[in-house]
Amino acid sequence: MKMVVRGAFWIFVYLMVAVAPLLFAWSGPEPGRGLLINLSVALGFVGLAMMGLQFALVARFKSVSAPFGMDVVLQYHRQMAYVALLFILAHPLLLFVEDTRFLALLNPVTAPLRAHMAVTSTVALLILVALSVWRKKLKISYEMWQLTHGVLGVVIIATALAHVFLVGYYVDEPWERALWLAMSAAFVFLLVWVRVVRPLQRYRSPWRVKEVIPERGETSTIVLEQQNGNGFHFEPGQFAWIMAGKSPFAITQHPFSISSSAEQPDRVTLSVKSAGDFTSSIAALKPGATVYLDGPHGAFTIDRHEGPGFVFIGAGVGVTPLMSMLRTLADRKDVRPCYLFLGNRNQESITFREEIEALKSRLDLKVIHVLSRPDEGWEGEKGHIDASVVSRGLTGEDHRRLPPRCQRLVYFICGPEAMMDAAEHALAQLGAPAENVHSERFGMV
């Protein structure tokens, strides 16, 4: 209930900040300017406020993200970018519809500076959205995207604010100037927080690579120790951003789930599948190397969802947060039943295969491996995780709906998007209550 109240509070704050600039549109100095012009101004102000709030959504304030989970906050960040873009584009388009003379503001030779600022902000926003949507098709590295995303975000806000002040219609009154200055100061604070304060905090808590362990499935586990000995208290299933081989002030950072037990905060492990330039370099880290962590983050954890037992559904490296939960349950000597459905290509690609088998002796754990391309002689489940596989794994038979004892279990899903979609659909088919199903859909872009 506490998290629900906190979540409702932050939603209320977001809405209030987003609509606060409407006060400017309603208090304009020129009454009777027309419905379209007033609507244009209102949409422009709201769009600008929403763009400023984008900085808050990615600032990683734990008090803000805790009720929802960072993956949900980042999804909302992406979705609100489209809404803000729609409002901001509507601002000039409505002006052009109202009076075609406004089209002269697009002339780069004769247009005033305020128009140049508006055009620059809008073009930067279009580029930012395009690079985010088509990053993979354009073959832009994650690191380069992070850099351009941050720079373009600052340009968008700075030029938009300059446009507002240069237009001047809505910042004549002292209270209007005070409110705009407060909003501008908030944007600056968020920038300083992300680029200065948080890096300084990371600088004071460096980590040392103790060991790099090769795992099955082209995965490497980094074993980390905190150099100042303060420990790293996290909930099983959470994740952290890592900066390896660079300063804590580096713009590019990479998020990875923690795979170790929450009962051992002095020994943190991140298990990373080789899938790109940075992830491929993880295996090359040497013991003694200094790295920095930003975290923990996330609400995908057994510690926030009580139940009579747990069902874990994962594929590939999606097993990482699930292993953190299983290891934690084993260290706590938890006696509740656990089921692990794990999808992989073949036997050799099953990350943590041996340890998963060993966990059966420490937990009431049933493991169901599902292989899409099994070797000859494989007698387990084949194909992909679907309703039939889940039903057989939980009950031993094919059921159209799960019995009540299985519906009361708490379900955790992590892996590729397609697998998670299929697993959520399967659980819905089987009658698992939506409030008992939790998934980690994490991705910055």
C-alpha positions, 0 to 999 in steps of 0.5 A: 500500500505504501508503494501505491501511495508513493506511486500515486503521489509522483503521478500527481506531481508529474501531471501538475508540472506538465500542465503548470505552464498553461497558466502562461497561455491563460494569462497572455497579454493579448486577449482575443488572439484566436482559438488556434493561436491560444491552443497552439501556445498551450500545446507548446508550453505543455510539450516543453514542460514534458520535455523538461520532465524527461530529464527527471524520468532518466535521472534515476531518483530511487524514490521516484522509480521505486513504486514502478520499477526503472524499466517501467519508468524508462518505457514511460520516458519513451512513450512521453517523448512521442506525446511531447513531440506531437504537442510541440509539432502542433504548436507551429502547425496551428499557427500556420493554419491560423495565419499563413504569414507565420510561414515567414518565420521559417525563412533562415535569412529574414526570420528573427532569432526567436524563430531560429531557436524554435526551429533548432529545438524542433529539428533537434527533437526530430533527430533525437526521436529518429535516432532512438527509433531507428538506432539499430537499423542505422547501426548506431552503437549504444555508446554513440546513441547515449552521447547524442541523446544527452547532447540533443536533449540539452539543446532541445531544452536550452533553445526552447527556453530561449525561444520562450524568453525571446518571444516575451509575450508570456514572461512580462509579469514578475510571477511569470518570470519567477515561474519560468526561472524556477522551471529553468533552474529545475532543468539545470539542477537535473543536469547537474545532478546527473552529470556532477552529483551522481558521478561524485557519489560513484567516485567515492564508492569504487569497485574492484574486479575480483574475478571474471568467470566464463559461463555457458551461453557466451556469458561472463560473470564479473565478481566485484568487491567494493573498495571502501568496504561499505557493501552494496545492499540490494533486493534480489532481481535488481540491476545496476549501471556499470562503468568499466575502464572509464571515469565515473563521469563518463556519459556512456553506461551499461545496465545489467542485472545483478546475479548474486545473492542479496544475502552477500552484499560484500560480493556482487556479481553481474553476468553479461552475455556477449552481444556487442562491443562493450559486452564482448570486452567484459571477458577481457577485464582483469582482476584489480581493475576499477569499475563504478556502479550506479544502483541498485534499481528496479522493482522486479524482486521477490522481496516486494511480492509475497506468495506461497511459492514462485514461478520463474520464467526466463530465456537466455541471459534473462536467467540473470535476475532469476538466479539472484532470486534463487540464490537469495532464497537458498541462502535464506533457507526458504522452504516455499516451492519454486519452479524455473522454466528456462528457454535456450537453444541447446544444452550447451547454451544453458547459462548456470546449468550446473549450479541450477541443478545444484540448487535443487538440493538447497531449495524445493525447486523444479526445473523445466528446460525448454530447448528450441534446437536440442541435441539428439537424445534430448527428452525434455521440453522442446520448442518454446515456453507456452501455456502447455509447457507451463501447465505440464511443468506446474501440474504434470498435465495439460490444463486449460486453466491452472488449479487454484494453488497454482494461481496463487503463485507469484510469477516472474518473467525475464528475457527477450521481448517475444518470449516475455510476450508469449509467456504473459499471454500463456499465463493469461490463458491459464488464468494466472491473476495479472497482479501475480505476474511480474516482468522485467522489460528493460531497455534504454532504447 
